[in-house]
Amino acid sequence: MARFCAFFLYCLLLAVLPVTAQAPGTAEAYAQIRAEETNNSKIMWIIHEVADVYGPRVTGSPNLKAADDWAVKTMASWGLVNTHLEPWTFQPPSAATPVPGWESMELVAEAVAPFHGQLMVKPLAWTPSTKGLVVARSAGVGATARRRVQLLRNRATSAGAEVGSPAAAACGEI
């Protein structure tokens, strides 16, 4: 029994010793890392460049190419070696052959009847261009959508907001 207790205490001692040991200079290294991130961090500048300067970067777009080139140049300026882009050809599922890229240059949508007004729309990525002006009838709004719009309208009106235009209201539209 005494042997077992001695062995148990020995194992316990071996398990506890590494916990109390600390690598020399660890606290100093952590302090240097904290000081570097506090005083010399470039994270906000990087986020600004990528998000504000280069903006949305749809695959294959000119914005993506510019952001890629900026990243390679910036990392090389930091002293990283062998910074380069891997060769890659993009071919979206809708294209029969590889495409050079896609960029939304301009998209305007306006309602012309029963009232005139600009619609807020955004294109889906990789939608092809139209061959000029497109005029089409609007799609019908189902009963479920009408009920949801009416609920939203009631909530906004009860909160004191003005909803819709007089022309739309006169035509029975939302």
C-alpha positions as CSV (number, residue, x, y, z in Angstrom):
1,M,0.0,0.0,0.0
2,A,2.8,2.4,0.8
3,R,4.4,1.6,-2.6
4,F,1.1,2.4,-4.3
5,C,0.8,5.8,-2.5
6,A,4.4,6.7,-3.3
7,F,3.8,5.8,-7.0
8,F,0.6,7.8,-7.0
9,L,2.2,10.9,-5.5
10,Y,5.1,10.5,-8.0
11,C,2.6,10.5,-11.0
12,L,0.7,13.4,-9.5
13,L,4.0,15.4,-9.2
14,L,4.9,14.6,-12.8
15,A,1.5,15.8,-13.9
16,V,1.6,19.1,-12.0
17,L,5.2,20.2,-12.8
18,P,4.6,21.2,-16.4
19,V,1.7,23.4,-15.4
20,T,3.9,25.5,-13.2
21,A,6.7,25.7,-15.7
22,Q,6.7,28.6,-18.1
23,A,8.9,29.2,-21.1
24,P,11.3,32.0,-20.4
25,G,10.3,35.3,-21.9
26,T,6.7,34.3,-22.8
27,A,5.2,37.2,-21.0
28,E,7.6,39.6,-22.8
29,A,6.8,38.0,-26.2
30,Y,3.1,38.5,-25.5
31,A,3.6,42.1,-24.5
32,Q,5.6,42.7,-27.7
33,I,2.8,41.2,-29.8
34,R,0.1,43.3,-28.0
35,A,2.3,46.5,-28.5
36,E,2.7,45.7,-32.2
37,E,-1.0,45.2,-32.8
38,T,-1.9,48.3,-30.8
39,N,0.7,50.7,-32.3
40,N,1.3,49.4,-35.8
41,S,-1.8,47.5,-36.9
42,K,-2.8,47.9,-40.5
43,I,-6.0,46.0,-40.3
44,M,-8.3,49.1,-40.7
45,W,-6.3,50.3,-43.7
46,I,-6.5,46.8,-45.3
47,I,-10.2,46.7,-44.8
48,H,-10.6,50.2,-46.2
49,E,-8.6,49.3,-49.3
50,V,-10.4,46.0,-50.0
51,A,-14.0,47.1,-49.1
52,D,-14.1,50.8,-50.0
53,V,-11.5,51.3,-52.8
54,Y,-12.0,48.0,-54.7
55,G,-15.6,47.4,-53.6
56,P,-17.6,44.4,-54.6
57,R,-15.5,41.8,-56.2
58,V,-17.6,39.4,-58.3
59,T,-15.5,36.5,-59.6
60,G,-13.9,37.4,-62.9
61,S,-14.7,41.1,-62.6
62,P,-12.3,44.0,-63.1
63,N,-12.7,44.9,-59.4
64,L,-11.4,41.4,-58.4
65,K,-8.4,41.7,-60.7
66,A,-7.5,45.1,-59.3
67,A,-7.9,43.9,-55.7
68,D,-5.8,40.8,-56.5
69,D,-3.0,43.0,-58.0
70,W,-3.2,45.3,-55.0
71,A,-2.8,42.3,-52.6
72,V,0.2,40.9,-54.4
73,K,1.9,44.3,-54.5
74,T,1.2,45.1,-50.9
75,M,2.4,41.7,-49.6
76,A,5.6,42.1,-51.7
77,S,6.1,45.5,-50.1
78,W,6.0,43.9,-46.7
79,G,8.9,41.6,-47.7
80,L,7.0,38.4,-48.5
81,V,8.7,36.5,-51.3
82,N,7.2,34.7,-54.2
83,T,3.9,36.7,-54.1
84,H,2.0,35.9,-57.2
85,L,-1.4,34.8,-58.5
86,E,-2.1,31.3,-59.5
87,P,-3.3,30.9,-63.1
88,W,-7.0,30.3,-63.2
89,T,-9.7,30.5,-65.9
90,F,-13.2,31.3,-64.8
91,Q,-16.2,29.7,-66.6
92,P,-19.6,30.2,-65.0
93,P,-22.1,27.4,-65.4
94,S,-24.2,29.5,-67.8
95,A,-21.3,30.1,-70.3
96,A,-20.2,27.7,-72.9
97,T,-16.6,29.0,-72.9
98,P,-14.5,30.9,-70.4
99,V,-15.5,34.5,-69.9
100,P,-13.4,37.6,-69.3
101,G,-15.5,38.9,-66.4
102,W,-18.7,40.6,-65.4
103,E,-19.4,44.1,-64.1
104,S,-22.7,45.9,-63.5
105,M,-22.2,49.2,-65.3
106,E,-25.7,50.6,-65.3
107,L,-29.2,49.4,-64.4
108,V,-32.3,51.6,-64.4
109,A,-35.9,50.5,-63.9
110,E,-38.9,52.8,-64.0
111,A,-42.6,52.3,-63.6
112,V,-44.4,54.3,-66.3
113,A,-48.1,53.4,-65.6
114,P,-50.3,53.9,-63.6
115,F,-47.7,56.2,-62.1
116,H,-44.2,57.2,-63.0
117,G,-41.3,56.5,-60.7
118,Q,-37.9,54.9,-60.4
119,L,-37.7,51.4,-59.0
120,M,-34.9,50.3,-56.8
121,V,-33.4,47.2,-58.4
122,K,-30.1,45.3,-58.5
123,P,-28.9,42.8,-61.1
124,L,-28.1,39.2,-60.4
125,A,-24.5,38.5,-61.0
126,W,-23.7,37.2,-64.5
127,T,-27.0,38.3,-66.0
128,P,-26.4,39.2,-69.6
129,S,-26.9,42.6,-71.1
130,T,-30.0,43.6,-72.9
131,K,-29.9,45.0,-76.5
132,G,-31.1,48.4,-75.5
133,L,-34.4,49.5,-73.8
134,V,-36.7,46.8,-72.6
135,V,-40.4,47.5,-72.0
136,A,-42.6,44.9,-70.3
137,R,-45.7,44.5,-68.3
138,S,-45.2,44.0,-64.6
139,A,-45.8,40.6,-63.0
140,G,-48.9,40.3,-61.0
141,V,-48.7,40.4,-57.3
142,G,-50.4,37.4,-55.6
143,A,-52.9,37.6,-52.8
144,T,-50.3,36.6,-50.2
145,A,-47.9,39.3,-51.3
146,R,-50.8,41.9,-51.2
147,R,-51.6,40.8,-47.6
148,R,-47.9,41.2,-46.6
149,V,-47.7,44.6,-48.2
150,Q,-50.9,45.7,-46.5
151,L,-49.6,44.5,-43.1
152,L,-46.4,46.5,-43.7
153,R,-48.3,49.5,-44.8
154,N,-50.6,49.3,-41.7
155,R,-47.5,49.1,-39.4
156,A,-45.8,52.0,-41.1
157,T,-48.9,54.1,-41.0
158,S,-49.6,53.4,-37.3
159,A,-46.0,54.5,-36.7
160,G,-46.7,57.8,-38.3
161,A,-45.0,57.2,-41.6
162,E,-46.4,58.4,-45.0
163,V,-46.7,55.4,-47.2
164,G,-47.0,55.4,-51.0
165,S,-47.7,58.3,-53.4
166,P,-51.1,60.0,-54.0
167,A,-51.0,58.7,-57.6
168,A,-50.5,55.1,-56.4
169,A,-53.2,55.4,-53.8
170,A,-55.6,56.9,-56.4
171,C,-55.0,53.9,-58.7
172,G,-55.6,51.4,-55.9
173,E,-51.9,50.4,-55.9
174,I,-49.7,50.1,-52.9
